[in-house]
Amino acid sequence: SRRLDALKEWRRVRSAEFKLDPGVLAPLSSLQIVSRANPKTLDEMLALPDLTRWRIHEFGAEWIAVMSKS
C-alpha cells in the first residue's frame, strides 16, 4: 500500500537521523498496523492494539502526517 511505503520511507530517513536500525526505531509490524488502520488522530492511534505507547507519543503525529500525504 502507498501508506505503508510512505511509512517505510519515513522510517528509513528517521532511523538514519537517530543512527538506529530501522526495526528498532519502528518495527515493520507496527507500521503495518498503523497503515491498515489509517488513524486520523493520536487518540485513534492509541486505541490500536499492539503498538508501544512511547512510539505513538514520539512519532504518531509524524506517521499521521506521512500517511495523509500518500
C-alpha positions as CSV (number, residue, x, y, z in Angstrom):
1,S,0.0,0.0,0.0
2,R,1.1,3.6,-0.5
3,R,0.6,4.4,3.2
4,L,2.9,1.5,4.2
5,D,5.5,2.5,1.6
6,A,5.4,6.1,2.9
7,L,5.9,5.0,6.5
8,K,8.8,2.7,5.5
9,E,10.5,5.7,3.8
10,W,9.8,7.8,6.9
11,R,11.5,5.1,9.0
12,R,14.5,4.9,6.7
13,V,15.1,8.6,6.9
14,R,14.4,8.9,10.7
15,S,16.5,5.8,11.6
16,A,19.5,7.3,9.8
17,E,19.0,10.6,11.7
18,F,18.9,8.7,15.0
19,K,21.6,6.2,13.9
20,L,19.4,3.3,14.8
21,D,18.4,0.2,13.0
22,P,15.1,0.8,11.3
23,G,13.5,-2.1,13.0
24,V,14.5,-0.7,16.4
25,L,13.0,2.7,15.7
26,A,9.7,1.3,14.3
27,P,9.2,-2.4,13.7
28,L,7.5,-3.3,10.4
29,S,4.6,-4.9,12.3
30,S,3.9,-1.5,13.9
31,L,4.0,0.3,10.6
32,Q,1.6,-2.4,9.1
33,I,-0.9,-1.9,12.0
34,V,-0.8,1.9,11.6
35,S,-1.1,1.8,7.8
36,R,-4.0,-0.6,7.8
37,A,-6.0,1.3,10.4
38,N,-5.1,4.7,8.9
39,P,-5.9,6.7,12.1
40,K,-6.6,10.4,11.7
41,T,-5.8,11.3,15.4
42,L,-3.4,10.3,18.1
43,D,-6.4,9.1,20.2
44,E,-7.4,6.7,17.3
45,M,-3.8,5.5,17.2
46,L,-3.7,5.0,20.9
47,A,-6.7,2.7,20.6
48,L,-4.9,0.4,18.3
49,P,-3.6,-2.8,20.0
50,D,0.0,-3.9,19.9
51,L,1.6,-0.5,19.5
52,T,4.0,0.8,22.0
53,R,2.8,4.0,23.6
54,W,6.2,5.7,23.6
55,R,6.4,5.3,19.8
56,I,2.9,6.8,19.4
57,H,3.8,9.7,21.6
58,E,7.1,10.3,19.9
59,F,6.2,9.6,16.3
60,G,2.4,9.3,16.0
61,A,1.8,12.8,14.7
62,E,4.6,12.3,12.1
63,W,3.0,9.0,11.0
64,I,-0.4,10.6,10.6
65,A,1.1,13.4,8.5
66,V,3.1,11.0,6.3
67,M,0.0,8.9,5.6
68,S,-2.1,11.9,4.9
69,K,0.3,12.8,2.0
70,S,0.1,9.4,0.4
